[in-house]
């Protein structure tokens, strides 16, 4: 029974290693600058994303200033 478990662990480990190598080769084949620039430009071109981000930032600043007034923090 121990031999079967050992074989199973070795096979699963080998398959996992092959999958990791496939993902790594995909990451290496495309440059990091190309991946980052394309995804960032897509997000910044999306009006819904930018408006939601603006709302979150404004709410955070408003909350900080509200708490700050109680704690004598100058906004």
N, CA, C and O atoms as CSV, one atom per row, in Angstrom:
chain,resi,resn,atom,element,x,y,z
A,1,UNK,N,N,0.818,-1.198,0.000
A,1,UNK,CA,C,0.000,0.000,0.000
A,1,UNK,C,C,0.861,1.261,0.000
A,1,UNK,O,O,0.493,2.262,-0.615
A,2,UNK,N,N,1.996,1.219,0.680
A,2,UNK,CA,C,2.889,2.371,0.737
A,2,UNK,C,C,3.454,2.691,-0.639
A,2,UNK,O,O,3.625,3.860,-0.984
A,3,UNK,N,N,3.745,1.661,-1.427
A,3,UNK,CA,C,4.280,1.866,-2.773
A,3,UNK,C,C,3.280,2.557,-3.677
A,3,UNK,O,O,3.662,3.375,-4.514
A,4,UNK,N,N,1.997,2.236,-3.520
A,4,UNK,CA,C,0.963,2.884,-4.335
A,4,UNK,C,C,0.858,4.375,-4.002
A,4,UNK,O,O,0.735,5.211,-4.896
A,5,UNK,N,N,0.908,4.698,-2.700
A,5,UNK,CA,C,0.825,6.099,-2.300
A,5,UNK,C,C,2.055,6.876,-2.761
A,5,UNK,O,O,1.948,8.022,-3.198
A,6,UNK,N,N,3.200,6.256,-2.662
A,6,UNK,CA,C,4.429,6.907,-3.108
A,6,UNK,C,C,4.366,7.179,-4.602
A,6,UNK,O,O,4.742,8.261,-5.053
A,7,UNK,N,N,3.894,6.211,-5.367
A,7,UNK,CA,C,3.760,6.386,-6.816
A,7,UNK,C,C,2.771,7.507,-7.126
A,7,UNK,O,O,3.026,8.335,-8.001
A,8,UNK,N,N,1.660,7.537,-6.423
A,8,UNK,CA,C,0.659,8.575,-6.643
A,8,UNK,C,C,1.219,9.961,-6.333
A,8,UNK,O,O,0.985,10.903,-7.090
A,9,UNK,N,N,1.945,10.093,-5.245
A,9,UNK,CA,C,2.542,11.384,-4.873
A,9,UNK,C,C,3.565,11.822,-5.920
A,9,UNK,O,O,3.623,12.999,-6.276
A,10,UNK,N,N,4.366,10.888,-6.410
A,10,UNK,CA,C,5.364,11.218,-7.425
A,10,UNK,C,C,4.681,11.660,-8.719
A,10,UNK,O,O,5.120,12.624,-9.346
A,11,UNK,N,N,3.631,10.980,-9.121
A,11,UNK,CA,C,2.919,11.338,-10.353
A,11,UNK,C,C,2.263,12.713,-10.225
A,11,UNK,O,O,2.361,13.539,-11.133
A,12,UNK,N,N,1.598,12.955,-9.098
A,12,UNK,CA,C,0.964,14.265,-8.879
A,12,UNK,C,C,2.019,15.369,-8.848
A,12,UNK,O,O,1.805,16.439,-9.417
A,13,UNK,N,N,3.131,15.129,-8.205
A,13,UNK,CA,C,4.216,16.103,-8.172
A,13,UNK,C,C,4.770,16.388,-9.557
A,13,UNK,O,O,5.064,17.537,-9.887
A,14,UNK,N,N,4.913,15.348,-10.369
A,14,UNK,CA,C,5.426,15.520,-11.721
A,14,UNK,C,C,4.450,16.318,-12.581
A,14,UNK,O,O,4.866,17.197,-13.337
A,15,UNK,N,N,3.160,16.019,-12.471
A,15,UNK,CA,C,2.146,16.750,-13.239
A,15,UNK,C,C,2.104,18.215,-12.810
A,15,UNK,O,O,1.992,19.108,-13.650
A,16,UNK,N,N,2.195,18.458,-11.513
A,16,UNK,CA,C,2.211,19.834,-11.011
A,16,UNK,C,C,3.428,20.588,-11.525
A,16,UNK,O,O,3.327,21.758,-11.895
A,17,UNK,N,N,4.565,19.930,-11.550
A,17,UNK,CA,C,5.784,20.552,-12.064
A,17,UNK,C,C,5.638,20.906,-13.534
A,17,UNK,O,O,6.051,21.986,-13.956
A,18,UNK,N,N,5.054,20.008,-14.317
A,18,UNK,CA,C,4.859,20.296,-15.737
A,18,UNK,C,C,3.906,21.477,-15.946
A,18,UNK,O,O,4.144,22.318,-16.812
A,19,UNK,N,N,2.840,21.542,-15.165
A,19,UNK,CA,C,1.910,22.668,-15.277
A,19,UNK,C,C,2.581,23.981,-14.892
A,19,UNK,O,O,2.368,25.005,-15.541
A,20,UNK,N,N,3.387,23.952,-13.842
A,20,UNK,CA,C,4.102,25.164,-13.436
A,20,UNK,C,C,5.092,25.608,-14.504
A,20,UNK,O,O,5.231,26.805,-14.756
A,21,UNK,N,N,5.771,24.675,-15.124
A,21,UNK,CA,C,6.713,25.031,-16.198
A,21,UNK,C,C,5.983,25.617,-17.398
A,21,UNK,O,O,6.484,26.546,-18.032
A,22,UNK,N,N,4.802,25.083,-17.719
A,22,UNK,CA,C,4.018,25.625,-18.830
A,22,UNK,C,C,3.587,27.061,-18.532
A,22,UNK,O,O,3.663,27.926,-19.405
A,23,UNK,N,N,3.137,27.317,-17.305
A,23,UNK,CA,C,2.742,28.681,-16.937
A,23,UNK,C,C,3.937,29.619,-16.924
A,23,UNK,O,O,3.828,30.769,-17.350
A,24,UNK,N,N,5.069,29.141,-16.441
A,24,UNK,CA,C,6.272,29.963,-16.402
A,24,UNK,C,C,6.737,30.317,-17.811
A,24,UNK,O,O,7.127,31.457,-18.065
A,25,UNK,N,N,6.700,29.365,-18.715
A,25,UNK,CA,C,7.121,29.665,-20.083
A,25,UNK,C,C,6.183,30.673,-20.737
A,25,UNK,O,O,6.627,31.493,-21.542
A,26,UNK,N,N,4.898,30.627,-20.407
A,26,UNK,CA,C,3.970,31.625,-20.923
A,26,UNK,C,C,4.259,33.002,-20.376
A,26,UNK,O,O,4.130,33.994,-21.093
A,27,UNK,N,N,4.648,33.079,-19.117
A,27,UNK,CA,C,4.979,34.369,-18.519
A,27,UNK,C,C,6.271,34.935,-19.088
A,27,UNK,O,O,6.381,36.140,-19.317
A,28,UNK,N,N,7.237,34.074,-19.313
A,28,UNK,CA,C,8.528,34.528,-19.833
A,28,UNK,C,C,8.410,34.968,-21.283
A,28,UNK,O,O,9.079,35.912,-21.703
A,29,UNK,N,N,7.558,34.285,-22.058
A,29,UNK,CA,C,7.473,34.589,-23.483
A,29,UNK,C,C,6.902,35.970,-23.763
A,29,UNK,O,O,7.259,36.577,-24.773
A,30,UNK,N,N,6.029,36.489,-22.907
A,30,UNK,CA,C,5.534,37.857,-23.101
A,30,UNK,C,C,6.200,38.759,-22.075
A,30,UNK,O,O,6.323,38.397,-20.905
A,31,UNK,N,N,6.627,39.932,-22.515
A,31,UNK,CA,C,7.374,40.808,-21.624
A,31,UNK,C,C,6.464,41.395,-20.556
A,31,UNK,O,O,5.261,41.549,-20.764
A,32,UNK,N,N,7.045,41.716,-19.429
A,32,UNK,CA,C,6.271,42.258,-18.309
A,32,UNK,C,C,5.711,43.626,-18.658
A,32,UNK,O,O,4.590,43.955,-18.271
A,33,UNK,N,N,6.479,44.426,-19.383
A,33,UNK,CA,C,6.013,45.764,-19.750
A,33,UNK,C,C,4.781,45.684,-20.647
A,33,UNK,O,O,3.859,46.487,-20.510
A,34,UNK,N,N,4.765,44.725,-21.557
A,34,UNK,CA,C,3.620,44.588,-22.452
A,34,UNK,C,C,2.381,44.140,-21.697
A,34,UNK,O,O,1.282,44.625,-21.965
A,35,UNK,N,N,2.545,43.219,-20.757
A,35,UNK,CA,C,1.400,42.745,-19.973
A,35,UNK,C,C,0.844,43.865,-19.109
A,35,UNK,O,O,-0.372,44.045,-19.037
A,36,UNK,N,N,1.712,44.616,-18.458
A,36,UNK,CA,C,1.278,45.663,-17.542
A,36,UNK,C,C,0.632,46.817,-18.283
A,36,UNK,O,O,-0.418,47.311,-17.871
A,37,UNK,N,N,1.245,47.250,-19.364
A,37,UNK,CA,C,0.722,48.400,-20.100
A,37,UNK,C,C,-0.642,48.107,-20.696
A,37,UNK,O,O,-1.534,48.954,-20.647
A,38,UNK,N,N,-0.815,46.931,-21.254
A,38,UNK,CA,C,-2.091,46.634,-21.891
A,38,UNK,C,C,-3.213,46.505,-20.875
A,38,UNK,O,O,-4.315,46.996,-21.115
A,39,UNK,N,N,-2.959,45.859,-19.749
A,39,UNK,CA,C,-4.013,45.700,-18.753
A,39,UNK,C,C,-4.323,47.022,-18.068
A,39,UNK,O,O,-5.484,47.302,-17.768
A,40,UNK,N,N,-3.307,47.836,-17.816
A,40,UNK,CA,C,-3.535,49.129,-17.168
A,40,UNK,C,C,-4.300,50.063,-18.093
A,40,UNK,O,O,-5.204,50.768,-17.644
A,41,UNK,N,N,-3.958,50.081,-19.362
A,41,UNK,CA,C,-4.653,50.979,-20.280
A,41,UNK,C,C,-6.100,50.557,-20.464
A,41,UNK,O,O,-6.975,51.407,-20.627
A,42,UNK,N,N,-6.364,49.258,-20.441
A,42,UNK,CA,C,-7.743,48.796,-20.550
A,42,UNK,C,C,-8.557,49.250,-19.353
A,42,UNK,O,O,-9.702,49.674,-19.506
A,43,UNK,N,N,-7.973,49.166,-18.152
A,43,UNK,CA,C,-8.691,49.589,-16.953
A,43,UNK,C,C,-8.931,51.086,-16.945
A,43,UNK,O,O,-10.029,51.537,-16.620
A,44,UNK,N,N,-7.914,51.861,-17.301
A,44,UNK,CA,C,-8.062,53.308,-17.255
A,44,UNK,C,C,-8.973,53.833,-18.360
A,44,UNK,O,O,-9.525,54.926,-18.230
A,45,UNK,N,N,-9.139,53.085,-19.435
A,45,UNK,CA,C,-10.062,53.487,-20.492
A,45,UNK,C,C,-11.508,53.162,-20.152
A,45,UNK,O,O,-12.424,53.674,-20.796
A,46,UNK,N,N,-11.721,52.327,-19.159
A,46,UNK,CA,C,-13.060,51.929,-18.764
A,46,UNK,C,C,-13.664,53.008,-17.870
A,46,UNK,O,O,-13.175,53.254,-16.767
A,47,UNK,N,N,-14.740,53.657,-18.354
A,47,UNK,CA,C,-15.361,54.753,-17.608
A,47,UNK,C,C,-15.966,54.286,-16.298
A,47,UNK,O,O,-15.895,55.004,-15.300
A,48,UNK,N,N,-16.555,53.111,-16.278
A,48,UNK,CA,C,-17.156,52.606,-15.046
A,48,UNK,C,C,-16.096,52.368,-13.971
A,48,UNK,O,O,-16.319,52.654,-12.795
A,49,UNK,N,N,-14.950,51.846,-14.384
A,49,UNK,CA,C,-13.871,51.593,-13.422
A,49,UNK,C,C,-13.359,52.899,-12.836
A,49,UNK,O,O,-13.193,53.014,-11.622
A,50,UNK,N,N,-13.106,53.888,-13.697
A,50,UNK,CA,C,-12.558,55.151,-13.202
A,50,UNK,C,C,-13.559,55.890,-12.322
A,50,UNK,O,O,-13.167,56.507,-11.331
A,51,UNK,N,N,-14.841,55.840,-12.665
A,51,UNK,CA,C,-15.823,56.526,-11.816
A,51,UNK,C,C,-15.970,55.818,-10.469
A,51,UNK,O,O,-16.107,56.474,-9.437
A,52,UNK,N,N,-15.941,54.483,-10.474
A,52,UNK,CA,C,-16.016,53.749,-9.212
A,52,UNK,C,C,-14.783,54.015,-8.351
A,52,UNK,O,O,-14.890,54.179,-7.135
A,53,UNK,N,N,-13.620,54.057,-8.984
A,53,UNK,CA,C,-12.388,54.341,-8.246
A,53,UNK,C,C,-12.425,55.745,-7.655
A,53,UNK,O,O,-11.990,55.956,-6.523
A,54,UNK,N,N,-12.944,56.705,-8.416
A,54,UNK,CA,C,-13.067,58.076,-7.925
A,54,UNK,C,C,-14.000,58.139,-6.722
A,54,UNK,O,O,-13.718,58.838,-5.748
A,55,UNK,N,N,-15.116,57.407,-6.789
A,55,UNK,CA,C,-16.048,57.383,-5.659
A,55,UNK,C,C,-15.394,56.814,-4.414
A,55,UNK,O,O,-15.563,57.348,-3.318
A,56,UNK,N,N,-14.645,55.727,-4.580
A,56,UNK,CA,C,-13.980,55.098,-3.436
A,56,UNK,C,C,-12.965,56.047,-2.814
A,56,UNK,O,O,-12.883,56.154,-1.591
A,57,UNK,N,N,-12.192,56.735,-3.646
A,57,UNK,CA,C,-11.175,57.659,-3.134
A,57,UNK,C,C,-11.833,58.823,-2.410
A,57,UNK,O,O,-11.393,59.211,-1.328
A,58,UNK,N,N,-12.889,59.384,-3.002
A,58,UNK,CA,C,-13.577,60.506,-2.361
A,58,UNK,C,C,-14.179,60.088,-1.025
A,58,UNK,O,O,-14.092,60.832,-0.048
A,59,UNK,N,N,-14.786,58.909,-0.971
A,59,UNK,CA,C,-15.387,58.435,0.280
A,59,UNK,C,C,-14.314,58.216,1.339
A,59,UNK,O,O,-14.512,58.543,2.509
A,60,UNK,N,N,-13.186,57.667,0.928
A,60,UNK,CA,C,-12.094,57.433,1.880
A,60,UNK,C,C,-11.575,58.749,2.450
A,60,UNK,O,O,-11.348,58.861,3.654
A,61,UNK,N,N,-11.387,59.741,1.586
A,61,UNK,CA,C,-10.899,61.040,2.050
A,61,UNK,C,C,-11.941,61.699,2.949
A,61,UNK,O,O,-11.598,62.273,3.982
A,62,UNK,N,N,-13.208,61.618,2.561
A,62,UNK,CA,C,-14.277,62.205,3.369
A,62,UNK,C,C,-14.343,61.547,4.753
A,62,UNK,O,O,-14.476,62.234,5.766
A,63,UNK,N,N,-14.249,60.214,4.787
A,63,UNK,CA,C,-14.260,59.501,6.067
A,63,UNK,C,C,-13.051,59.870,6.919
A,63,UNK,O,O,-13.168,60.055,8.130
A,64,UNK,N,N,-11.896,59.973,6.282
A,64,UNK,CA,C,-10.680,60.320,7.014
A,64,UNK,C,C,-10.804,61.712,7.620
A,64,UNK,O,O,-10.433,61.929,8.773
A,65,UNK,N,N,-11.324,62.649,6.842
A,65,UNK,CA,C,-11.454,64.018,7.345
A,65,UNK,C,C,-12.506,64.107,8.444
A,65,UNK,O,O,-12.355,64.882,9.388
A,66,UNK,N,N,-13.575,63.313,8.324
A,66,UNK,CA,C,-14.597,63.304,9.375
A,66,UNK,C,C,-14.008,62.796,10.681
A,66,UNK,O,O,-14.228,63.392,11.735
A,67,UNK,N,N,-13.269,61.710,10.620
A,67,UNK,CA,C,-12.629,61.164,11.816
A,67,UNK,C,C,-11.542,62.115,12.287
A,67,UNK,O,O,-11.337,62.289,13.489
A,68,UNK,N,N,-10.849,62.727,11.345
A,68,UNK,CA,C,-9.764,63.641,11.692
A,68,UNK,C,C,-10.235,64.850,12.460
A,68,UNK,O,O,-9.532,65.339,13.345
A,69,UNK,N,N,-11.431,65.344,12.130
A,69,UNK,CA,C,-11.943,66.509,12.856
A,69,UNK,C,C,-12.203,66.157,14.312
A,69,UNK,O,O,-12.001,66.980,15.204
A,70,UNK,N,N,-12.647,64.941,14.542
A,70,UNK,CA,C,-12.892,64.517,15.920
A,70,UNK,C,C,-11.570,64.323,16.674
A,70,UNK,O,O,-11.500,64.525,17.886
A,71,UNK,N,N,-10.532,63.930,15.944
A,71,UNK,CA,C,-9.236,63.658,16.577
A,71,UNK,C,C,-8.247,64.798,16.396
A,71,UNK,O,O,-7.049,64.633,16.631
A,72,UNK,N,N,-8.752,65.960,15.978
A,72,UNK,CA,C,-7.939,67.165,15.788
A,72,UNK,C,C,-6.873,66.992,14.708
A,72,UNK,O,O,-5.776,67.537,14.830
A,73,UNK,N,N,-7.187,66.239,13.655
A,73,UNK,CA,C,-6.290,66.117,12.513
A,73,UNK,C,C,-6.732,67.133,11.473
A,73,UNK,O,O,-7.909,67.199,11.118
A,74,UNK,N,N,-5.786,67.922,10.986
A,74,UNK,CA,C,-6.113,68.948,9.997
A,74,UNK,C,C,-6.149,68.327,8.600
A,74,UNK,O,O,-5.168,67.729,8.157
A,75,UNK,N,N,-7.280,68.471,7.909
A,75,UNK,CA,C,-7.399,67.917,6.547
A,75,UNK,C,C,-6.975,68.920,5.518
A,75,UNK,O,O,-7.008,68.629,4.322
